[in-house]
Amino acid sequence: MKKLKKWQLFAAAGAAIAVIGTGSVMVFSHPTTPDQAITKETPMVQTVKDGSIASSVLLTGKVTANQEQYVYFDGTKGDLQSILVNVGDQVTAGQPIVQYSSTEAQTAYDAAVRAVNKADRQLNDLLTNGVTIDTTGDEEADAKSASQTQRTVDSQASDLRDAKSDAVDNMNKAKALLDATTVRSNTDGTVVEVNKDVSKSTTGTNQTLVHIVSNGNLQVKGELSEYNLANISEGQEVVLTSKVYPDKTWTGKISYVANYPTDAGQAGANAAGGTQGSGGAKYPFTVDITSEIGELKQGFSVNIEVKSSTQHPLVPVTSVMADGDTSYVWTVENGKAKKVKVTLGNADAENQEILSGLKKDAQVIVNPNEKLEDGKEIGKYDKID
């Protein structure tokens, strides 16, 4: 992160303190220059708290339905008989929306049903009526004959059960093919597209017959560059903005980040939204919108500001000083000023993230000036929230 120069810090300090003065603490009257701002004699001290700042990662994406269904023409299902819905219709999951007609599928199913019925009749007849054997009056010979016949009956019954099981399996497969000729909605939603004039030849494949979008929450989908992938993870909170409504914001949470990039040749065609940078691999991601949808509509392009998922000590930007390439803050310990070297992280207009050198609950001087000396008592100071 680029460190602030001294004159920038002083200017920011003057602006911030002027605002605070309008509330409860008036430190000086009319600072007009950086030099005037650093001559304040009463330090203001604030307790360091942990927090997070939006990262510098900015993404773009496109608002899409949480769930949608495209039904494409499929000649393998048979002849297209009818489309059962119209644009604007509200449909429920499981509702038939496209019907094909297939004589072959119907014939195969009917034949499979007959095979099941035949196997069932044969098995039932054998178990009910059994078989008849002639007896000779010789008990030993008749018992032996009955035993052999019983084994034969048991074997026939086993074969018939196997035949019936095979017939049932074939019937179920035929039923599945027949059921596939009726295409059903897989979501509750609204029909937004219907195309009844599709080519019935093989060239008609991939032509949309029906497009349904769910009535649930919207999502945002886009692609990350490989450079941003390391800084983005599932569960991170985001803030969404749209050029259509520049004064409004929405909140969301990253719900999916792909581990594998999209095919380079298809990246442009498949991208729901772009990212910073044009080179390198692209990784799809999804954001669930957690706030009220309001005026946000499907198809809107939005900017996505990713919030950091880590917590670090935060200090006012006015408290950070620079000495060449070194950044430091002034703290108060036992009534004495202490100069503390720090490593800076992200920053916004008000707060600076401290990655190292400072701990939570430290007392940092918000309005440091050049009169401060390391280890010297600072006397009276004002403590602010």
C-alpha positions as CSV (number, residue, x, y, z in Angstrom):
1,M,0.0,0.0,0.0
2,K,1.3,3.5,-0.8
3,K,2.2,5.4,2.4
4,L,0.9,8.9,3.0
5,K,3.3,11.7,2.9
6,K,3.6,14.1,5.8
7,W,1.8,16.9,4.3
8,Q,-1.1,14.6,3.5
9,L,-1.3,13.4,7.0
10,F,-1.3,16.9,8.5
11,A,-4.0,18.0,6.1
12,A,-6.2,15.0,7.0
13,A,-5.6,15.7,10.7
14,G,-6.8,19.2,10.4
15,A,-9.9,18.2,8.6
16,A,-10.8,15.4,11.0
17,I,-10.3,17.5,14.1
18,A,-12.4,20.3,12.8
19,V,-15.3,17.9,12.5
20,I,-14.8,16.6,16.0
21,G,-14.7,20.1,17.3
22,T,-18.2,20.7,16.2
23,G,-19.3,18.0,18.6
24,S,-17.9,18.1,22.1
25,V,-14.2,18.8,22.0
26,M,-12.8,22.1,20.5
27,V,-9.1,21.8,20.2
28,F,-8.3,24.8,18.0
29,S,-10.3,27.5,16.3
30,H,-9.5,27.9,12.6
31,P,-6.6,25.8,11.3
32,T,-5.9,26.7,7.7
33,T,-2.5,25.2,7.0
34,P,-0.7,22.0,7.8
35,D,1.8,24.0,9.9
36,Q,-1.0,25.4,12.0
37,A,-2.6,22.0,12.4
38,I,0.5,20.5,14.0
39,T,0.8,23.2,16.7
40,K,-2.1,21.8,18.7
41,E,-1.1,21.4,22.4
42,T,-3.8,19.2,23.6
43,P,-3.4,15.6,22.3
44,M,-6.5,13.6,21.7
45,V,-6.3,9.9,22.5
46,Q,-8.4,7.0,21.2
47,T,-8.5,3.3,22.2
48,V,-7.5,1.0,19.4
49,K,-10.2,-1.5,18.3
50,D,-10.0,-4.5,16.0
51,G,-12.0,-4.3,12.7
52,S,-11.8,-4.8,9.0
53,I,-11.6,-2.5,6.0
54,A,-12.9,-3.1,2.5
55,S,-10.0,-4.5,0.5
56,S,-8.7,-2.9,-2.7
57,V,-10.1,-5.8,-4.7
58,L,-12.9,-4.6,-6.9
59,L,-14.8,-7.0,-9.1
60,T,-17.7,-6.8,-11.5
61,G,-20.5,-9.2,-12.2
62,K,-24.0,-9.6,-13.5
63,V,-27.2,-10.1,-11.6
64,T,-28.8,-13.5,-12.4
65,A,-31.6,-15.6,-11.1
66,N,-30.8,-17.8,-8.1
67,Q,-32.0,-20.7,-10.2
68,E,-33.1,-20.9,-13.8
69,Q,-33.9,-23.6,-16.3
70,Y,-33.3,-23.7,-20.1
71,V,-35.2,-26.3,-22.0
72,Y,-33.5,-27.0,-25.4
73,F,-35.0,-28.9,-28.4
74,D,-34.0,-32.5,-28.2
75,G,-34.9,-34.6,-31.3
76,T,-33.9,-37.8,-29.5
77,K,-37.0,-37.6,-27.4
78,G,-39.3,-37.8,-30.4
79,D,-41.3,-35.3,-32.4
80,L,-42.1,-32.0,-30.7
81,Q,-45.8,-32.2,-30.0
82,S,-46.5,-29.0,-28.0
83,I,-45.1,-26.4,-25.7
84,L,-47.5,-26.2,-22.7
85,V,-46.6,-22.8,-21.3
86,N,-46.5,-19.2,-22.4
87,V,-44.3,-16.2,-21.6
88,G,-45.4,-14.7,-18.2
89,D,-46.8,-18.0,-16.9
90,Q,-46.1,-18.9,-13.3
91,V,-45.0,-22.5,-13.0
92,T,-44.3,-24.9,-10.2
93,A,-41.6,-27.5,-9.8
94,G,-42.7,-30.7,-11.6
95,Q,-45.2,-29.0,-13.9
96,P,-45.1,-30.3,-17.5
97,I,-43.9,-27.6,-19.9
98,V,-42.9,-29.4,-23.1
99,Q,-44.4,-32.5,-24.6
100,Y,-42.8,-34.8,-27.3
101,S,-44.5,-37.6,-29.1
102,S,-42.6,-40.8,-29.5
103,T,-44.2,-43.9,-31.0
104,E,-41.0,-45.9,-30.4
105,A,-40.9,-45.0,-26.7
106,Q,-44.6,-45.9,-26.3
107,T,-44.3,-49.2,-28.1
108,A,-41.2,-50.2,-26.1
109,Y,-43.0,-49.4,-22.9
110,D,-46.1,-51.4,-23.9
111,A,-44.1,-54.4,-24.8
112,A,-42.2,-54.2,-21.5
113,V,-45.4,-54.1,-19.6
114,R,-46.7,-57.2,-21.4
115,A,-43.5,-59.1,-20.6
116,V,-43.9,-58.3,-16.9
117,N,-47.5,-59.4,-16.9
118,K,-46.6,-62.7,-18.7
119,A,-43.9,-63.5,-16.2
120,D,-46.2,-62.7,-13.3
121,R,-49.0,-65.0,-14.7
122,Q,-46.6,-67.9,-15.2
123,L,-45.1,-67.6,-11.7
124,N,-48.5,-67.2,-10.1
125,D,-49.9,-70.3,-12.0
126,L,-46.9,-72.4,-10.9
127,L,-47.1,-71.4,-7.2
128,T,-50.9,-71.8,-7.2
129,N,-51.5,-75.0,-9.2
130,G,-48.1,-76.6,-9.0
131,V,-47.6,-79.8,-11.1
132,T,-49.3,-83.2,-11.1
133,I,-47.4,-86.5,-10.8
134,D,-48.6,-90.0,-11.3
135,T,-48.1,-92.4,-8.3
136,T,-47.3,-96.1,-8.5
137,G,-48.3,-97.2,-5.1
138,D,-44.7,-97.9,-4.2
139,E,-44.1,-95.4,-1.3
140,E,-40.4,-95.3,-1.7
141,A,-40.5,-94.8,-5.5
142,D,-43.4,-92.2,-5.2
143,A,-41.5,-90.3,-2.5
144,K,-38.4,-90.1,-4.7
145,S,-40.4,-89.0,-7.7
146,A,-42.2,-86.3,-5.6
147,S,-38.8,-85.0,-4.4
148,Q,-37.4,-84.7,-7.9
149,T,-40.5,-83.0,-9.1
150,Q,-40.4,-80.5,-6.2
151,R,-36.9,-79.6,-7.1
152,T,-37.9,-79.0,-10.7
153,V,-40.8,-76.8,-9.5
154,D,-38.6,-74.8,-7.3
155,S,-36.1,-74.3,-10.1
156,Q,-38.8,-73.2,-12.5
157,A,-40.2,-70.8,-9.9
158,S,-36.7,-69.3,-9.4
159,D,-36.3,-68.9,-13.2
160,L,-39.7,-67.2,-13.4
161,R,-38.8,-64.8,-10.6
162,D,-35.6,-63.9,-12.4
163,A,-37.5,-63.5,-15.7
164,K,-40.0,-61.2,-13.9
165,S,-37.2,-59.1,-12.3
166,D,-35.6,-58.7,-15.7
167,A,-39.0,-57.7,-17.2
168,V,-39.6,-55.2,-14.5
169,D,-36.1,-53.6,-15.1
170,N,-36.8,-53.3,-18.8
171,M,-40.2,-51.8,-18.0
172,N,-38.7,-49.2,-15.7
173,K,-36.2,-48.3,-18.4
174,A,-38.9,-48.0,-21.0
175,K,-41.0,-45.9,-18.6
176,A,-38.1,-43.5,-18.0
177,L,-37.7,-43.0,-21.8
178,L,-41.4,-42.5,-22.1
179,D,-41.5,-40.1,-19.2
180,A,-38.6,-38.1,-20.8
181,T,-40.9,-37.2,-23.6
182,T,-42.6,-34.9,-21.0
183,V,-40.2,-32.2,-19.9
184,R,-41.1,-30.7,-16.5
185,S,-40.1,-27.5,-14.7
186,N,-37.4,-28.1,-12.1
187,T,-38.2,-24.9,-10.2
188,D,-41.0,-22.6,-9.1
189,G,-40.6,-19.6,-11.3
190,T,-41.7,-17.4,-14.2
191,V,-41.6,-18.3,-17.9
192,V,-39.5,-15.5,-19.6
193,E,-39.0,-17.1,-23.0
194,V,-40.9,-19.4,-25.3
195,N,-39.8,-20.4,-28.8
196,K,-42.3,-22.6,-30.7
197,D,-40.7,-22.1,-34.1
198,V,-37.6,-24.3,-33.8
199,S,-36.0,-26.3,-36.5
200,K,-37.1,-30.0,-36.2
201,S,-33.9,-31.2,-37.8
202,T,-30.6,-32.0,-36.0
203,T,-29.6,-28.4,-36.6
204,G,-32.4,-27.5,-34.1
205,T,-30.4,-28.9,-31.2
206,N,-29.5,-26.3,-28.6
207,Q,-32.4,-24.0,-29.6
208,T,-34.2,-22.8,-26.6
209,L,-37.8,-23.9,-26.3
210,V,-38.5,-22.5,-22.8
211,H,-36.6,-20.4,-20.3
212,I,-37.7,-20.2,-16.7
213,V,-36.3,-18.1,-13.9
214,S,-36.9,-18.8,-10.3
215,N,-38.9,-16.4,-8.1
216,G,-36.3,-16.6,-5.3
217,N,-33.4,-14.3,-4.4
218,L,-31.1,-13.0,-7.0
219,Q,-27.4,-13.8,-7.3
220,V,-24.4,-12.1,-8.9
221,K,-22.1,-14.1,-11.1
222,G,-18.7,-13.1,-12.5
223,E,-15.1,-14.2,-13.0
224,L,-12.0,-13.6,-10.9
225,S,-8.6,-13.1,-12.4
226,E,-5.8,-15.3,-11.2
227,Y,-4.3,-12.3,-9.5
228,N,-7.4,-11.7,-7.3
229,L,-8.0,-15.4,-6.6
230,A,-5.7,-15.5,-3.6
231,N,-7.5,-12.5,-1.9
232,I,-11.1,-13.9,-2.4
233,S,-12.7,-16.8,-0.4
234,E,-16.2,-18.1,0.3
235,G,-18.0,-16.4,3.1
236,Q,-16.5,-12.9,2.5
237,E,-19.0,-10.1,2.7
238,V,-19.3,-7.7,-0.2
239,V,-20.9,-4.3,-1.1
240,L,-22.7,-4.0,-4.4
241,T,-23.3,-0.8,-6.4
242,S,-25.0,-0.2,-9.7
243,K,-24.6,2.7,-12.1
244,V,-28.3,2.7,-12.6
245,Y,-28.9,3.6,-9.0
246,P,-25.6,5.3,-7.9
247,D,-27.0,6.4,-4.5
248,K,-27.9,2.8,-3.4
249,T,-25.9,-0.1,-2.2
250,W,-26.7,-3.8,-1.5
251,T,-24.9,-6.3,0.6
252,G,-23.9,-9.9,-0.2
253,K,-21.7,-12.8,0.6
254,I,-19.4,-14.8,-1.7
255,S,-21.0,-18.3,-1.8
256,Y,-18.8,-20.0,-4.4
257,V,-15.3,-19.6,-5.9
258,A,-14.2,-22.2,-8.5
259,N,-11.0,-24.1,-8.0
260,Y,-10.6,-24.5,-11.8
261,P,-10.6,-21.8,-14.5
262,T,-13.0,-21.6,-17.3
263,D,-11.8,-22.7,-20.7
264,A,-9.7,-19.9,-22.2
265,G,-11.5,-20.1,-25.5
266,Q,-14.9,-19.8,-23.9
267,A,-14.1,-17.3,-21.2
268,G,-15.5,-14.4,-23.2
269,A,-18.7,-16.2,-24.1
270,N,-19.4,-17.6,-20.7
271,A,-18.4,-14.7,-18.5
272,A,-21.3,-13.2,-16.6
273,G,-19.1,-10.3,-15.7
274,G,-15.6,-9.1,-16.1
275,T,-12.8,-8.4,-13.6
276,Q,-9.8,-6.2,-13.4
277,G,-7.1,-7.2,-15.8
278,S,-7.5,-8.9,-19.1
279,G,-4.7,-11.5,-18.9
280,G,-4.4,-14.8,-17.1
281,A,-6.9,-17.5,-16.1
282,K,-10.5,-16.7,-15.1
283,Y,-12.2,-18.3,-12.2
284,P,-16.1,-18.2,-11.8
285,F,-17.5,-16.9,-8.6
286,T,-21.0,-16.4,-7.2
287,V,-22.3,-13.8,-4.7
288,D,-25.6,-14.4,-2.8
289,I,-27.4,-11.1,-2.2
290,T,-28.2,-10.8,1.5
291,S,-30.1,-7.5,1.6
292,E,-33.4,-6.5,0.2
293,I,-33.4,-6.7,-3.6
294,G,-35.2,-3.3,-4.0
295,E,-34.7,-1.9,-7.5
296,L,-32.0,-4.4,-8.5
297,K,-33.0,-6.3,-11.6
298,Q,-31.8,-9.5,-13.3
299,G,-29.3,-8.6,-16.0
300,F,-27.9,-5.5,-14.2
301,S,-24.1,-5.1,-14.2
302,V,-22.8,-4.3,-10.7
303,N,-19.5,-3.4,-9.1
304,I,-18.5,-5.6,-6.2
305,E,-16.3,-4.3,-3.3
306,V,-14.9,-7.2,-1.3
307,K,-14.6,-6.7,2.5
308,S,-11.6,-8.2,4.2
309,S,-12.5,-11.3,6.2
310,T,-9.6,-10.7,8.7
311,Q,-9.6,-8.4,11.8
312,H,-6.8,-6.1,12.5
313,P,-6.2,-3.1,14.8
314,L,-7.7,0.1,13.3
315,V,-6.5,3.6,14.0
316,P,-7.6,6.9,12.6
317,V,-5.7,7.8,9.4
318,T,-4.7,11.1,11.1
319,S,-2.7,9.2,13.7
320,V,-0.2,7.7,11.2
321,M,3.0,9.5,10.7
322,A,5.8,8.9,8.2
323,D,9.6,9.0,8.6
324,G,11.0,8.2,5.2
325,D,9.8,4.7,4.4
326,T,8.9,4.0,8.0
327,S,5.4,4.4,9.3
328,Y,4.7,5.0,13.0
329,V,2.0,6.1,15.5
330,W,2.3,7.8,18.9
331,T,0.7,6.0,21.9
332,V,0.2,6.9,25.5
333,E,1.6,4.5,28.2
334,N,1.5,5.6,31.8
335,G,1.0,9.2,30.8
336,K,4.1,9.2,28.5
337,A,4.3,9.4,24.8
338,K,5.7,6.3,23.0
339,K,6.7,6.2,19.3
340,V,5.6,2.8,17.8
341,K,6.7,1.6,14.4
342,V,3.9,-0.1,12.5
343,T,3.2,-2.0,9.3
344,L,0.2,-0.6,7.4
345,G,-2.6,-2.6,5.7
346,N,-5.7,-1.3,3.9
347,A,-7.2,2.1,4.6
348,D,-10.3,4.0,3.8
349,A,-11.2,7.7,4.3
350,E,-11.3,7.4,8.1
351,N,-9.4,4.3,9.3
352,Q,-6.0,2.7,8.8
353,E,-5.5,-1.0,9.2
354,I,-2.3,-1.9,11.3
355,L,-0.9,-5.3,10.4
356,S,1.9,-5.3,13.0
357,G,3.3,-3.2,15.8
358,L,0.1,-2.3,17.6
359,K,-2.3,-4.3,19.7
360,K,-6.0,-3.9,20.5
361,D,-6.8,-1.5,23.4
362,A,-3.6,0.5,23.0
363,Q,-4.1,4.3,23.5
364,V,-3.2,6.0,20.2
365,I,-2.8,9.8,19.8
366,V,-5.2,10.9,17.1
367,N,-3.6,14.3,16.4
368,P,0.2,13.8,16.8
369,N,2.5,16.8,16.3
370,E,6.2,17.4,16.0
371,K,6.5,18.5,19.7
372,L,6.0,14.9,20.9
373,E,9.0,13.2,22.3
374,D,9.5,9.5,23.0
375,G,9.2,8.8,26.7
376,K,8.2,12.3,27.7
377,E,5.1,13.0,29.8
378,I,2.4,14.5,27.7
379,G,0.3,15.9,30.6
380,K,-3.3,16.6,29.9
381,Y,-5.0,15.0,27.0
382,D,-8.6,14.5,25.8
383,K,-9.9,10.9,25.4
384,I,-12.4,10.3,22.7
385,D,-14.5,7.3,21.6
